């Protein structure tokens, strides 16, 4: 099936709206309208809904594990996440209580070379009246493309920084078919996603194939 970014973004928004907008049993019409407005504003700011991040994305790369991590979790330094949904440039989490654990953990994250991560409370009710919605944002220090996508000049250095050290312990080289989920994030197509466009994805694929063909990671896994 051909990957269509617009359709994937619309489908994701409908799903996240159904998840986050409190039902009529929890909020009156004006409160629900405010929740819808707040969610729409957040999507305009931090991009479309996604299922997972590329492993090199600043929101998930802050860990020392040798296996890939594609969603924000404890090993990435976050504390107190609950009822969480992801977007291209941030995520919303809705813990019960005041959410201070989330905010404090984000403040304690190690610095990233070309991005900084912030957390703030959302002034609207999402998910449930007793939760505190928190917006965690990835703020890039370098400009993204005019399409809002991450350009090759950012994505490729981050991929190389993450993957090149693996030659020390890897026993086989994984093909593009295996690695595209980790390099493109999801949802994704053959060479593009809601993070990188077709041109960038094609370049990443070409460079990755060149790397595994050197033999540096071991024989290519088939």
C-alpha positions as CSV (number, residue, x, y, z in Angstrom):
1,X,0.0,0.0,0.0
2,X,1.3,3.5,-0.9
3,X,2.1,5.7,2.1
4,X,0.1,8.9,1.9
5,X,1.3,11.4,4.6
6,X,-1.9,13.5,4.5
7,X,-4.1,10.6,5.0
8,X,-2.0,9.2,7.8
9,X,-2.0,12.6,9.6
10,X,-5.7,12.9,9.3
11,X,-6.3,9.4,10.6
12,X,-4.0,9.9,13.5
13,X,-5.7,13.2,14.4
14,X,-9.1,11.6,14.5
15,X,-7.8,8.8,16.7
16,X,-6.0,11.1,19.2
17,X,-9.0,13.5,19.4
18,X,-11.3,10.5,20.3
19,X,-8.8,9.5,22.9
20,X,-8.1,12.9,24.5
21,X,-11.4,14.9,24.3
22,X,-13.3,14.1,27.5
23,X,-16.7,12.5,26.9
24,X,-20.0,14.4,27.7
25,X,-20.2,12.5,31.0
26,X,-17.0,14.2,32.1
27,X,-17.2,17.7,30.7
28,X,-19.9,20.1,29.5
29,X,-20.1,21.4,26.0
30,X,-17.9,24.5,26.6
31,X,-15.2,22.5,28.3
32,X,-15.1,20.0,25.5
33,X,-15.0,22.8,22.9
34,X,-12.0,24.2,24.8
35,X,-10.3,20.8,24.8
36,X,-10.8,20.4,21.0
37,X,-9.4,23.9,20.4
38,X,-6.4,23.3,22.6
39,X,-5.6,20.0,20.8
40,X,-5.9,21.6,17.4
41,X,-3.5,24.4,18.5
42,X,-1.0,21.8,19.7
43,X,-1.1,19.8,16.5
44,X,-0.5,23.1,14.6
45,X,2.6,23.6,16.8
46,X,4.1,20.2,17.1
47,X,3.0,18.4,14.0
48,X,0.9,15.4,13.1
49,X,0.2,12.4,15.3
50,X,2.7,9.5,15.0
51,X,2.9,6.0,16.4
52,X,6.6,6.0,17.2
53,X,9.8,8.0,16.7
54,X,13.0,7.3,14.7
55,X,15.5,5.9,17.1
56,X,17.8,9.0,16.5
57,X,15.1,11.5,17.4
58,X,16.0,13.8,20.4
59,X,12.8,12.7,22.3
60,X,14.0,9.1,22.5
61,X,17.8,8.9,22.0
62,X,18.7,9.8,25.6
63,X,19.7,6.3,26.8
64,X,22.6,3.9,26.9
65,X,20.9,0.7,25.8
66,X,22.2,-1.2,22.8
67,X,18.8,-2.0,21.5
68,X,16.5,0.6,19.7
69,X,14.1,2.7,21.6
70,X,11.2,4.3,19.7
71,X,8.9,5.8,22.3
72,X,9.5,8.1,25.3
73,X,9.9,6.0,28.5
74,X,11.8,5.7,31.7
75,X,15.1,4.6,30.1
76,X,15.0,7.9,28.2
77,X,14.9,9.9,31.4
78,X,11.1,10.5,31.6
79,X,9.2,10.0,34.9
80,X,5.5,9.9,35.5
81,X,4.2,9.5,31.9
82,X,0.7,8.2,31.6
83,X,-2.0,8.2,28.9
84,X,0.5,9.4,26.3
85,X,0.2,10.1,22.6
86,X,3.0,11.1,20.3
87,X,3.4,13.9,17.7
88,X,6.2,14.7,15.2
89,X,7.8,17.3,17.5
90,X,6.5,16.5,20.9
91,X,4.0,14.4,22.9
92,X,1.1,14.9,25.3
93,X,1.0,12.9,28.5
94,X,-1.9,13.0,31.0
95,X,-0.9,11.7,34.5
96,X,-3.2,11.8,37.4
97,X,-2.1,14.4,39.9
98,X,-0.2,17.6,39.1
99,X,2.3,16.2,36.6
100,X,5.3,17.6,38.4
101,X,7.3,14.4,38.0
102,X,7.1,14.8,34.3
103,X,8.2,18.4,34.3
104,X,11.1,17.8,36.7
105,X,12.3,14.8,34.7
106,X,12.3,16.8,31.5
107,X,14.3,19.6,33.2
108,X,16.9,16.9,34.2
109,X,17.4,15.5,30.8
110,X,20.9,15.6,29.4
111,X,21.5,18.3,26.8
112,X,21.2,17.5,23.1
113,X,23.6,19.0,20.6
114,X,20.9,20.4,18.2
115,X,17.6,20.4,20.2
116,X,16.2,21.1,23.6
117,X,13.2,19.6,25.2
118,X,10.7,21.5,27.3
119,X,7.6,20.5,29.3
120,X,4.6,22.7,30.3
121,X,1.1,22.1,31.6
122,X,-1.8,22.5,29.1
123,X,-4.5,24.9,30.0
124,X,-7.4,22.6,29.1
125,X,-8.7,19.2,30.2
126,X,-7.6,16.2,28.2
127,X,-8.3,12.5,28.7
128,X,-10.0,12.8,32.1
129,X,-10.9,15.7,34.4
130,X,-8.6,14.4,37.2
131,X,-5.5,14.3,35.0
132,X,-3.0,17.1,34.3
133,X,-2.2,17.3,30.6
134,X,1.5,18.0,30.0
135,X,3.0,19.1,26.6
136,X,6.6,17.9,26.1
137,X,8.2,19.6,23.1
138,X,11.3,19.0,21.0
139,X,12.6,22.4,20.0
140,X,15.1,22.2,17.2
141,X,18.1,24.6,17.2
142,X,18.4,24.1,13.4
143,X,15.7,24.9,10.9
144,X,13.4,22.2,9.6
145,X,12.4,22.0,6.0
146,X,9.6,24.2,4.6
147,X,7.4,21.1,4.7
148,X,8.1,20.7,8.4
149,X,10.1,17.6,7.8
150,X,13.6,16.9,9.3
151,X,16.2,17.5,6.6
152,X,19.0,15.1,5.6
153,X,21.5,17.6,7.1
154,X,20.1,16.9,10.5
155,X,18.8,13.3,10.2
156,X,21.9,11.7,8.7
157,X,24.5,13.0,11.3
158,X,22.2,11.8,14.1
159,X,21.8,8.4,12.5
160,X,25.6,8.1,12.0
161,X,26.3,9.1,15.6
162,X,24.0,6.4,16.8
163,X,24.8,3.6,14.4
164,X,28.5,3.8,13.7
165,X,29.6,2.7,17.2
166,X,27.6,-0.5,16.7
167,X,30.3,-1.9,14.5
168,X,32.2,-2.8,17.8
169,X,29.6,-5.4,18.9
170,X,27.3,-6.2,15.9
171,X,27.4,-9.6,14.4
172,X,25.2,-9.1,11.4
173,X,24.2,-6.1,9.3
174,X,20.4,-5.4,9.1
175,X,19.0,-4.5,5.7
176,X,16.9,-1.4,4.9
177,X,13.7,-3.5,5.1
178,X,14.4,-4.1,8.8
179,X,15.9,-0.7,9.7
180,X,13.5,1.6,8.0
181,X,11.0,1.3,10.9
182,X,13.8,2.6,13.2
183,X,15.2,5.2,10.8
184,X,11.9,6.7,9.5
185,X,9.6,6.3,12.6
186,X,6.0,5.2,12.1
187,X,3.7,5.4,10.3
188,X,6.0,5.2,7.3
189,X,6.2,4.0,3.7
190,X,9.1,2.5,1.8
191,X,11.3,5.7,2.0
192,X,9.3,8.4,3.8
193,X,7.3,9.1,7.0
194,X,5.8,12.0,8.9
195,X,9.4,12.8,10.0
196,X,11.3,12.7,6.7
197,X,10.2,13.2,3.1
198,X,10.8,11.0,0.2
199,X,14.0,12.7,-0.9
200,X,15.6,12.5,2.6
201,X,14.4,8.9,3.1
202,X,15.9,7.8,-0.2
203,X,19.2,9.4,0.7
204,X,19.2,7.7,4.1
205,X,18.5,4.3,2.4
206,X,21.4,4.8,-0.1
207,X,23.9,5.7,2.7
208,X,22.8,2.9,4.9
209,X,23.2,0.4,2.0
210,X,26.7,1.7,1.4
211,X,27.5,1.3,5.1
212,X,26.3,-2.3,5.4
213,X,28.1,-3.2,2.1
214,X,31.4,-2.3,3.7
215,X,31.1,-5.3,6.0
216,X,31.7,-3.2,9.1
217,X,28.6,-4.6,10.9
218,X,29.2,-8.2,9.7
219,X,27.5,-10.2,7.0
220,X,24.2,-8.9,5.8
221,X,21.3,-10.7,7.4
222,X,19.0,-12.3,5.0
